[in-house]
Amino acid sequence: MSRRTSVGAMTESDPVNDNHVLDGDPAHHDPAPGAAFFDLDRTLLTGASGPFISEALRHVGLMGAEPNPLESVVFKVFNTIGETRPAMLLSRQGARLAKGWDLDLVHQAAAMAAQPLADAIAPFAKPLFEEHRAAGRKLVIATTTPIDMVRPLAEALGFDDVIATRYGVSDGRYDGSIDGLFVWGKDKARAVAEWAGANGVDLDASYAYSDSFYDVPLLSIVGHPTAVNPDPRMLGMATLRRWPVMHFDVPHGVPKFLGVEPQAAVQMAVRPQLFPYVRFQLEGLEKIPLKGSAILVGNHRSYFDPIAIGYLLSRRGRTVRFLGKKEVFDAPVIGDLAAAMGGIRVDRGTGSEEPLQAAEEALAGGEMVALMPQGTIPRGPAFFDPELKGRWGAMKLAHATGAQVIPVGIWGTEKVWPRSSKLPNMTNVLSPPTVWIKVGEPVHYKGEDLEEDTRAMMSAIVDLLPDVARVHRQPSEEELAATYPDGRVPDDVAEAAGHESERRPGTD
């Protein structure tokens, strides 16, 4: 059986399926274009569209002035577990409940709800819209929600069409009937197939996105199905059929389990008792915004720095997308964990713009991005230089997105995990070193000169460090050694610092 004839009772002889075939010999025609079909509730939106629509209907006088208490309960259940058959059977009675509604008032309510709904679209769906447009695919909302309530939203999003349930109309009012298919389950797939046939769209070249197990028929008739924020049964089906799984409220590649991404789950479990070998001293925690795009920048002293920033953000309850070296992401197991935690891989040797593009997308989605502008832990005397030198990546991101730049000063992490050590010192629980982390006010940057703004950013970080960090001093040989991966100070550096370097074997 072909992919197009796999929807329940649809058969090879079904006239709906015959509409998919273009007239003439396909070999003598250009390939038919595909389309991208998006479910609305719990897919494009992270929850239900109902609260937005109900509020608009109340505003125009088509529903009671006060929300029904049962209504909010139904929406909460839906947002948590997704569609259920009883709920959809109740939804099917919506046409009867709407009997007598003036169509003009319905259109007014729909227009009123369009922008709030558009603003509530999950942030990482929008880049996908652009990808499909660039590939020449039509964008279509496929939803059970009545078409009169959804069409203004589709227009606001720049979609090409809507496939949705139609209520019967008589003399300008709903007559209590459903005109055509109730666009749900197998009938949603049938409606999409009919639309594709009428519009010359090749379903094998098309994409479909939905959260609901009841949309398995829809996803089954396209060549590129994707489960989005899947309910438990849809997740099971996607796993069995090896369909991709996405979540439009987090960057691509970040998984979620029971609606929670790994980083957020880890943050909920983080407690000071997990770090008996270090004491954290936090200051300015309230300066980290709880929502909205922001770029967090800190100085780099130790391999422990990302853990320290992670601890800081866990106390604030804010997830972050960390730009990190490719070596971390390429490592077995650790690399997969870093990606699952929302990290962005950076390969500095290639000069690729992909990491910055990924960071820009995250910021456009209202995420926080963190990076250390120094790029790597300074070695030798540079580690003790009061003037921090940074790369311009953070400011390039700020210039491109307008995101605020939040400086963070870190001190003492080198006592926990110096560069000379392969692992942190986790044995020092009797007198653990203190790690200070201080958050500053957003950096004032002009947005014109990258170098000038980068210097201002690094200066803001230095201002957050203790006084000793801003004083030129002569480090001891032991301190210098701790800044090198092998714990040995090169001869020329030791001589310049006035120390006798330890001779290495074979140097006589």
C-alpha positions in Angstrom: 0.0 0.0 0.0 1.4 3.4 -0.9 2.0 6.1 1.8 -1.0 8.1 0.5 -3.4 5.2 1.0 -2.6 4.3 4.6 -5.2 6.5 6.3 -7.7 4.1 7.9 -10.5 3.3 5.4 -8.8 5.1 2.5 -8.1 2.7 -0.3 -6.4 2.6 -3.7 -9.8 3.3 -5.3 -10.7 6.1 -3.0 -11.4 9.3 -5.1 -9.5 11.3 -2.5 -6.3 9.5 -3.4 -6.9 9.8 -7.1 -6.7 13.6 -6.7 -3.1 13.3 -5.6 -2.0 12.1 -9.1 -1.1 14.9 -11.6 -2.6 14.5 -15.1 -0.3 13.0 -17.6 3.0 11.1 -17.4 5.0 12.2 -14.4 8.2 11.7 -16.4 7.2 14.7 -18.6 6.5 17.1 -15.7 8.6 18.9 -13.1 8.3 17.2 -9.7 5.3 18.4 -7.7 6.3 20.6 -4.8 5.9 19.6 -1.2 4.2 21.5 1.7 4.8 21.7 5.4 1.7 20.9 7.6 1.7 22.1 11.2 -0.7 21.1 13.9 -1.6 24.1 16.2 -2.2 23.1 19.8 0.8 21.7 21.7 2.8 21.9 18.5 3.1 25.4 17.2 1.8 26.6 20.6 3.3 25.0 23.7 -0.2 24.6 25.0 -3.8 25.1 23.9 -5.2 27.9 21.7 -8.5 27.7 23.6 -7.7 30.3 26.3 -6.8 32.9 23.7 -9.9 32.2 21.6 -12.3 32.0 24.6 -11.1 35.4 25.9 -11.7 37.0 22.5 -15.1 35.4 22.2 -16.0 36.7 25.6 -14.9 40.2 24.6 -17.3 40.3 21.7 -20.1 38.9 23.7 -20.4 35.4 22.3 -19.5 33.7 25.6 -20.2 34.5 29.2 -18.4 37.4 30.8 -16.6 35.1 33.3 -14.7 32.0 32.4 -16.2 28.6 33.3 -14.1 27.1 36.1 -14.3 23.7 34.3 -12.8 25.4 31.2 -9.4 26.1 32.8 -9.2 22.6 34.2 -9.8 21.1 30.7 -7.1 23.3 29.3 -4.6 22.4 32.0 -5.2 18.7 31.5 -4.8 19.2 27.7 -1.6 21.1 28.2 -0.2 18.3 30.4 -1.2 15.1 28.6 -2.4 16.3 25.2 -5.5 15.1 23.3 -7.8 12.5 24.7 -10.7 10.8 22.9 -13.4 12.0 25.4 -12.1 15.6 25.1 -12.2 15.5 21.3 -15.7 14.0 21.3 -16.7 16.9 23.5 -14.9 19.3 21.1 -17.0 17.8 18.3 -20.1 19.2 20.0 -18.6 22.7 19.7 -20.7 23.3 16.5 -23.9 22.7 18.5 -22.8 25.0 21.3 -21.9 27.7 18.8 -25.3 27.5 17.1 -26.7 31.0 16.6 -23.4 32.8 16.8 -23.1 35.8 14.5 -20.4 35.1 12.0 -19.3 38.7 11.9 -18.7 38.7 15.6 -16.8 35.4 15.3 -14.5 37.1 12.7 -14.0 40.0 15.0 -13.0 37.7 17.9 -10.6 35.7 15.6 -8.9 38.9 14.4 -8.6 40.0 18.1 -7.0 36.6 19.1 -4.6 36.5 16.1 -1.8 38.6 17.4 -1.7 37.1 21.0 -1.7 33.6 19.4 1.1 34.6 17.0 3.1 36.0 19.9 2.6 32.7 21.7 4.0 30.6 18.9 6.9 28.5 20.2 10.1 30.5 19.4 12.0 27.7 17.5 9.2 27.0 15.1 9.8 30.3 13.4 13.3 29.5 11.9 11.7 26.3 10.5 9.1 28.4 8.7 11.9 30.2 7.0 13.6 27.0 6.0 10.4 25.7 4.3 9.7 29.0 2.6 13.3 29.0 1.2 12.8 25.5 -0.1 9.6 26.6 -1.9 7.2 24.7 0.3 3.7 26.0 1.2 3.0 26.5 4.9 -0.3 25.1 6.1 -1.9 24.9 9.5 -3.8 21.6 9.9 -6.0 21.8 13.0 -9.3 20.7 14.5 -9.9 24.3 15.7 -12.7 25.9 13.6 -11.2 27.6 10.5 -12.9 30.9 11.2 -10.9 31.2 14.4 -7.6 30.2 12.9 -7.4 31.9 9.5 -6.4 35.3 10.9 -3.5 33.6 12.8 -2.3 31.9 9.6 -2.3 35.3 7.9 -0.4 36.9 10.7 2.2 34.1 10.5 2.4 34.4 6.7 1.1 30.9 6.1 -0.4 29.9 2.8 -3.5 28.1 3.9 -5.5 26.5 6.7 -7.0 23.0 6.8 -9.5 23.1 9.7 -13.0 22.1 10.8 -15.8 24.2 9.2 -19.0 25.0 11.0 -22.2 25.2 9.0 -23.5 28.7 8.4 -27.1 29.8 7.6 -28.2 33.5 7.3 -24.8 34.7 8.6 -25.0 32.6 11.8 -23.7 29.2 12.8 -26.4 26.6 12.3 -25.1 24.0 14.7 -23.7 21.6 12.0 -20.2 20.7 10.8 -19.7 21.4 7.1 -17.6 18.6 5.8 -15.0 16.7 7.8 -14.4 17.1 11.5 -10.6 17.6 11.0 -9.3 15.2 13.6 -7.5 11.8 13.6 -8.0 10.0 10.3 -10.2 12.7 9.0 -7.5 15.3 9.5 -5.2 13.1 7.3 -8.0 12.7 4.8 -8.5 16.5 4.7 -4.8 17.1 4.2 -4.8 14.5 1.4 -7.7 16.2 -0.3 -6.0 19.6 0.0 -2.8 18.2 -1.4 -4.6 16.7 -4.4 -6.5 20.0 -5.1 -3.3 22.0 -4.9 -0.9 19.8 -6.8 1.2 19.1 -3.7 3.3 15.9 -3.5 2.8 14.3 -0.1 6.0 12.2 -0.4 7.9 15.5 -0.6 5.9 17.1 2.2 6.5 17.5 6.0 4.1 17.2 8.9 4.5 18.2 12.5 2.3 17.2 15.4 2.3 16.3 19.1 -0.7 14.0 19.2 -1.0 10.3 18.9 -4.3 10.9 17.0 -2.2 12.6 14.3 -0.3 9.4 13.5 -2.5 9.0 10.3 -1.4 12.5 9.2 2.3 11.9 9.8 2.0 8.6 8.1 0.9 10.1 4.7 3.9 12.5 4.3 7.4 11.7 3.4 8.9 13.6 6.3 7.0 13.2 9.6 8.2 14.8 12.8 6.8 14.4 16.3 6.8 17.7 18.1 6.4 17.9 21.9 4.9 14.4 21.6 2.4 13.0 24.1 3.5 9.6 25.5 1.8 7.5 22.9 3.1 9.6 20.0 6.6 9.4 21.5 6.3 5.6 21.6 5.1 5.6 17.9 7.8 8.0 16.9 10.4 5.7 18.6 9.1 2.6 16.8 8.9 4.3 13.4 12.2 6.3 13.9 10.5 9.6 13.3 12.4 12.6 14.4 11.3 14.2 17.7 11.5 18.0 18.2 10.5 20.6 20.7 9.8 24.1 19.3 10.3 25.8 22.7 14.0 24.8 22.9 16.8 24.9 20.4 17.1 22.1 17.9 18.8 19.1 19.3 17.8 19.7 22.9 15.6 16.8 24.1 12.9 16.9 26.7 11.5 14.2 28.9 8.0 14.6 30.4 8.2 18.2 29.2 11.5 19.0 31.0 14.8 19.5 29.3 17.9 17.8 30.8 19.5 21.0 31.9 16.4 22.1 33.8 16.1 18.7 35.4 19.8 18.9 36.6 19.2 22.4 37.9 16.3 21.3 40.1 18.6 18.7 41.7 21.6 21.0 42.3 22.4 21.7 45.9 25.5 23.0 47.7 25.8 19.6 49.4 26.8 18.1 45.9 30.0 20.2 46.1 31.5 19.5 49.5 35.0 20.3 48.1 34.1 23.9 47.3 32.3 26.8 48.9 30.4 29.1 46.6 30.0 32.8 47.3 27.4 34.4 45.0 26.7 38.1 44.6 24.3 39.9 42.2 22.2 36.8 41.4 19.1 39.0 40.9 20.8 40.8 38.0 20.4 37.7 35.8 17.1 38.2 33.9 14.6 35.4 34.5 13.5 35.5 30.9 14.4 37.1 27.6 17.5 37.0 25.5 20.8 37.8 27.2 24.5 37.0 26.7 26.4 36.0 29.8 30.1 36.6 29.7 32.8 35.6 32.3 36.5 35.4 32.7 38.2 32.1 32.3 40.5 30.7 35.1 39.8 27.0 35.3 38.2 24.0 33.8 35.8 24.4 36.7 34.4 27.7 35.4 31.5 26.2 33.4 30.5 24.2 36.5 30.6 27.4 38.6 28.4 29.3 36.1 26.1 26.3 35.9 25.7 26.4 39.7 25.1 30.2 39.5 22.3 29.7 37.0 20.8 26.8 38.9 20.3 29.1 41.9 18.6 31.6 39.6 16.6 28.9 37.8 17.6 30.0 34.3 18.8 27.6 31.6 21.6 28.7 29.3 23.2 27.7 25.9 26.9 27.5 26.5 29.4 27.9 23.7 32.2 25.4 24.2 35.3 23.9 22.6 34.8 21.2 20.0 37.0 18.9 22.1 34.2 18.7 24.7 31.5 17.9 22.1 33.7 15.4 20.3 34.4 13.3 23.4 32.5 10.1 23.9 29.5 10.3 26.2 30.5 13.7 27.5 29.9 15.2 24.1 26.4 13.8 23.9 25.7 15.1 27.3 27.0 18.6 26.4 24.7 18.7 23.3 21.7 17.4 25.3 22.3 20.2 27.8 22.0 22.7 25.0 25.7 23.4 24.4 26.9 24.9 21.1 30.0 23.4 19.6 32.7 25.8 18.6 35.6 24.8 16.3 37.9 27.8 16.4 40.3 26.4 13.9 37.8 26.6 11.0 36.5 30.1 11.4 33.0 28.8 10.8 30.1 31.1 11.4 27.8 28.2 12.4 28.3 28.6 16.2 27.4 32.3 16.1 24.4 31.5 13.9 23.2 28.9 16.4 23.7 31.4 19.2 21.8 34.0 17.3 18.9 31.6 16.8 18.9 30.8 20.5 18.9 34.5 21.4 16.1 35.2 18.9 14.1 32.5 20.7 14.5 34.3 24.0 17.3 32.1 25.4 20.4 33.0 27.4 23.8 32.3 25.8 27.0 32.0 27.8 30.6 32.2 26.7 34.0 33.1 27.9 35.4 35.8 25.6 39.0 34.9 26.5 38.4 31.7 24.5 40.8 29.6 26.6 42.5 29.7 30.0 45.5 32.0 29.8 48.9 30.3 30.4 51.9 31.5 32.3 52.3 35.2 33.1 49.2 36.0 31.0 47.1 34.3 33.6 48.1 37.0 36.2 47.7 40.0 33.8 45.2 42.5 35.4 44.1 43.4 31.9 41.8 40.8 30.4 41.9 40.4 26.6 38.8 39.0 24.9 37.7 37.9 21.5 34.9 39.8 19.8 32.4 36.9 19.4 30.2 38.0 22.3 30.0 41.6 21.0 29.3 40.4 17.5 26.3 38.5 18.9 25.2 41.6 20.8 25.5 43.8 17.7 23.5 41.3 15.6 20.7 40.7 18.1 20.6 43.7 20.5 20.7 41.3 23.4 21.9 42.6 26.7 25.4 41.5 27.8 25.6 40.4 31.5 29.2 40.4 32.9 30.3 37.8 35.5 33.5 37.9 37.5 34.8 34.5 38.6 37.6 34.0 41.2 39.1 31.0 43.0 38.1 28.2 40.5 41.8 27.6 39.8 42.1 26.4 43.4 39.5 23.7 42.7 40.6 22.6 39.3 43.9 24.1 38.0 44.9 23.7 34.4 47.8 21.5 35.5 45.3 18.8 36.7 43.2 16.4 34.7 40.5 16.3 37.4 39.2 18.7 40.1 40.4 18.2 43.6 37.4 16.6 45.2 39.2 15.4 48.3 39.5 18.7 50.1 36.3 18.6 52.1 37.7 19.8 55.4 39.0 23.2 54.2 37.5 23.7 50.7 38.5 26.7 48.7 36.0 29.5 48.1 34.8 30.3 44.6 33.5 33.9 44.2 31.0 34.6 41.5 29.8 38.2 41.1 27.2 39.3 38.5 27.3 42.9 37.3 25.0 45.3 35.6 24.5 45.0 31.8 27.4 46.3 29.8 26.8 49.6 28.1 28.0 49.1 24.5 27.6 51.4 21.6 27.0 48.8 18.9 29.4 50.4 16.4 32.9 49.3 17.0 33.5 45.6 17.9 36.9 46.2 19.4 35.9 49.1 21.5 32.8 47.3 22.8 34.8 44.2 23.5 37.3 46.2 25.6 34.3 47.8 27.5 32.9 44.2 28.1 36.3 42.9 29.4 36.7 46.0 31.6 33.2 45.4 33.1 34.3 41.8 34.0 37.6 43.0 35.6 35.6 45.5 37.7 33.8 42.5 39.3 37.0 40.8 40.4 38.6 41.2 43.8 41.3 43.9 44.3 44.1 41.4 44.0 43.1 40.7 40.4 43.8 44.3 39.4 47.4 44.4 40.8 50.5 43.5 38.9 52.5 40.9 40.8 55.2 38.4 40.4 53.7 34.8 40.5 55.6 32.0 42.2 56.9 29.1 40.2 54.2 26.9 41.7 51.5 29.4 40.6 53.0 29.5 37.1 53.2 25.7 36.8 49.5 25.4 37.7 48.6 27.4 34.5 50.2 24.8 32.1 48.5 21.5 31.2 51.5 19.4 32.2 52.3 21.4 35.3 55.8 22.4 34.0 57.0 26.0 33.3 58.9 26.3 30.0 62.5 27.3 30.5 62.2 30.7 28.8 59.1 31.6 30.9 60.8 30.6 34.1 63.9 32.6 33.3 61.9 35.6 32.3 60.0 35.3 35.6 63.2 34.9 37.6 62.7 31.2 38.5 64.9 28.3 37.8 62.8 25.9 35.6 62.8 22.2 36.4 64.9 20.4 33.8 63.1 17.9 31.8 64.6 14.5 31.0 66.8 14.6 28.0 67.5 18.3 28.1 71.2 18.0 29.2 
